Amino acid sequence: MSAISIDVIIGTAARGKISKRWVSEVTLKTLRVVLGREHMLERGVNVSVVVTDDETVQSLNKQYRGEDKVTDVLSFSPNHWGHWYGLDESKPSPPEMEFVLPPGEVQPLGEIIISYQQASRQSSSEGNAVRAVRGEISHLIVHGLLHLLGYDHVQPDEETVMKNKEQEVLDGLL
């Protein structure tokens, strides 16, 4: 049986507003819906989620995507290269490489970086503000995890598949 590891970092922008435990629970529930419990136990899962501020996300977006602007969520995968790495699509992607890990260590799924401030701006102002932001962050965790698992939304048909999967997962979280 392999390990399930969800590492969560809550930056100062989100401290006291959401907890590591809550982010871990949403991430675990999402993984169960998408991957299934048996897959997670057989192969293991290692993922990191960072909830941070606009400045950090903007800096990473500029560095890795070439876009000097704030975005809501970034996903970094050791397994899926794509346009989000700021690559010129006319050039070949770098070769996928397997990280050398200690025996028994689970291959990382990747890392999700969320801007708490952007999630807050995107959330509905109606009703309980904390609940609205949590709903938006849940959606961003699902969206980021789907990217780590190879889903994308560049082409219209890919976007349809990804949106349908997002909705299926979000329905499963309720």
Sequence and secondary structure as in RCSB ss.txt:
>XXXX:A:sequence
MSAISIDVIIGTAARGKISKRWVSEVTLKTLRVVLGREHMLERGVNVSVVVTDDETVQSLNKQYRGEDKVTDVLS
FSPNHWGHWYGLDESKPSPPEMEFVLPPGEVQPLGEIIISYQQASRQSSSEGNAVRAVRGEISHLIVHGLLHLLG
YDHVQPDEETVMKNKEQEVLDGLL
>XXXX:A:secstr
   EEEEEEE TTTBTTB HHHHHHHHHHHHHHHH HHHHHHH EEEEEEEE HHHHHHHHHHHHS  S  SEEE
E SS   GGG   TTS           TT     EEEEEEHHHHHHHS SSS HHHHHHHHHHHHHHHHHHHHTT
   SSHHHHHHHHHHHHHHHHHH 
